[in-house]
Amino acid sequence: MCHAGRSMIILVPRIRRLSNLSQAMVVVRSLGMEAPLERVWRAVTEAEQLSQWYAPGSPWDIPELRKGACAWFHHSPNEHHPGTEAVTMRATISAVDAPRRFAMRWEFDDGPEGMMTTFLLEEVAGFTYVTMTETGCETEEQTRQTEAGYTMSLANLKALLEGGSLPHT
């Protein structure tokens, strides 16, 4: 744990193998932000706000925030995501426990099954901690890319909520 100005930063680099997910890997990243829980909840569940910080330039569509509804992420090419066209990914929302937990299970035609992204929020001593978890990574490379992406996304979220410039665009 370290202090950066008045903001507390916690990065939890954990990777572990899960025997019940066919040797799938789990990525967990956490970061504390000086922002109220309700404000952070809106930032991780509203498409317009997710589009600003998660992967800037890659829009989200979340027509309905409820369990069983669909969400779409349109991952646009950038220095971290090669290609020439946006790749649209569909997810089914698997949990909406406001204002603490939001989870989506990704649906791929030709990719891994069982990939799930979860946002957990916890308010402690004036900070809101956001923990992003990705289950179902199948390779070391996929795990490394997800770790790097979530580290950048959380830094962007922190900057957005605390009034700074996004460090990763």
C-alpha positions in Angstrom: 0.0 0.0 0.0 1.4 3.5 -0.8 0.1 7.0 -0.7 0.2 9.3 -3.7 -0.8 12.7 -2.6 -4.0 12.2 -0.7 -5.1 9.2 -2.7 -4.3 5.7 -1.6 -3.3 3.2 -4.3 -3.5 -0.5 -4.0 -2.5 -2.8 -6.8 -3.1 -6.4 -6.2 -1.3 -8.5 -8.8 -2.7 -12.0 -8.3 -2.8 -14.8 -10.8 -3.9 -18.2 -9.8 -4.9 -21.4 -11.5 -8.4 -22.8 -11.0 -8.7 -26.5 -11.3 -12.5 -26.4 -11.9 -12.1 -24.0 -14.9 -9.9 -26.3 -17.1 -6.7 -24.6 -16.0 -8.2 -21.2 -16.7 -6.5 -18.2 -15.0 -7.8 -15.4 -13.0 -6.7 -11.8 -13.1 -7.4 -9.5 -10.2 -6.6 -5.8 -10.1 -7.6 -3.3 -7.3 -7.2 0.4 -6.9 -8.5 2.9 -4.3 -10.1 6.2 -5.4 -11.0 9.3 -3.6 -14.7 9.3 -4.7 -18.0 8.4 -3.2 -19.3 4.8 -3.7 -22.4 5.9 -5.7 -20.2 8.0 -8.1 -17.9 5.0 -8.7 -20.9 2.7 -9.2 -22.2 5.0 -12.0 -18.7 5.0 -13.6 -18.6 1.2 -13.8 -22.2 0.6 -14.8 -23.1 3.4 -17.2 -22.1 2.9 -20.8 -21.3 6.6 -21.4 -18.9 6.6 -18.5 -17.3 3.2 -19.2 -16.6 4.4 -22.7 -14.6 7.3 -21.2 -12.2 5.3 -19.0 -12.3 1.5 -19.7 -10.6 1.7 -23.1 -11.0 5.3 -24.4 -12.3 5.4 -28.0 -14.0 2.0 -27.6 -17.7 2.6 -26.8 -20.0 0.5 -24.7 -23.8 -0.1 -25.1 -25.7 -1.2 -22.0 -29.4 -0.7 -22.9 -30.7 -2.1 -19.6 -28.8 -2.5 -16.3 -30.3 -5.8 -15.0 -29.3 -9.4 -14.7 -29.8 -11.3 -17.9 -29.6 -8.1 -20.1 -27.0 -7.8 -22.9 -24.1 -5.4 -23.0 -21.8 -4.7 -26.0 -18.3 -3.5 -26.0 -17.0 -2.1 -29.3 -13.2 -2.5 -29.0 -11.6 -0.1 -31.4 -8.0 -0.5 -32.7 -5.3 1.4 -30.8 -1.7 0.8 -29.7 -2.9 -1.8 -27.3 -5.4 -3.5 -29.6 -4.1 -4.1 -33.1 -6.3 -4.3 -36.2 -8.1 -2.0 -38.5 -11.7 -2.4 -37.4 -13.6 -2.4 -34.2 -14.4 -5.8 -32.7 -17.8 -6.0 -31.1 -18.0 -8.2 -28.1 -21.3 -9.3 -26.5 -21.8 -10.0 -22.8 -24.7 -11.1 -20.6 -25.0 -9.2 -17.4 -24.8 -11.9 -14.6 -24.9 -9.6 -11.5 -26.2 -6.2 -10.6 -25.9 -5.7 -6.9 -26.0 -1.9 -6.5 -23.7 -0.3 -5.5 -21.3 -3.1 -4.8 -21.0 -5.7 -7.6 -21.5 -5.7 -11.4 -20.5 -8.7 -13.5 -20.7 -9.8 -17.1 -20.1 -13.1 -18.8 -18.6 -12.7 -22.3 -20.1 -14.6 -25.3 -17.6 -15.5 -28.0 -18.4 -17.4 -31.2 -14.9 -18.8 -31.6 -13.2 -17.9 -28.3 -12.9 -19.1 -24.8 -16.0 -20.0 -22.8 -16.6 -18.9 -19.3 -14.8 -15.5 -19.4 -16.4 -13.2 -16.8 -15.6 -9.6 -15.8 -16.5 -8.6 -12.3 -16.3 -5.1 -10.7 -16.4 -5.2 -6.9 -16.7 -1.9 -5.0 -15.9 -1.3 -1.3 -15.9 2.0 0.6 -13.3 2.3 3.3 -12.2 5.5 5.2 -13.2 7.9 2.5 -11.9 5.9 -0.4 -13.8 3.6 -2.8 -11.8 0.5 -3.8 -12.6 -1.0 -7.2 -11.5 -4.6 -7.8 -11.7 -5.8 -11.4 -11.6 -9.6 -11.8 -11.4 -11.5 -15.1 -12.0 -15.3 -14.9 -11.4 -17.6 -17.7 -8.2 -16.5 -19.3 -6.8 -19.5 -21.0 -3.2 -18.6 -21.8 -0.3 -16.8 -20.1 -0.3 -14.2 -23.0 -4.1 -13.6 -22.6 -3.5 -13.2 -18.8 -0.6 -10.7 -19.3 -2.7 -8.6 -21.7 -5.7 -8.6 -19.4 -3.4 -7.6 -16.4 -1.9 -4.7 -18.4 -5.3 -3.6 -19.7 -7.0 -3.6 -16.3 -4.0 -1.7 -14.7 -4.4 1.0 -17.3 -8.2 1.0 -17.1 -8.2 1.5 -13.3 -5.6 4.3 -13.6 -8.0 6.0 -16.1 -11.0 5.5 -13.8 -9.1 7.0 -10.9 -8.1 10.0 -13.0 -11.6 10.5 -14.3 -13.2 10.3 -10.8 -10.5 12.5 -9.1 -10.5 15.2 -11.9 -7.2 14.4 -13.5 -6.2 13.7 -17.1 -6.5 10.1 -18.3 -3.0 8.6 -18.4 -3.9 5.9 -21.0 -5.8 7.0 -24.1 
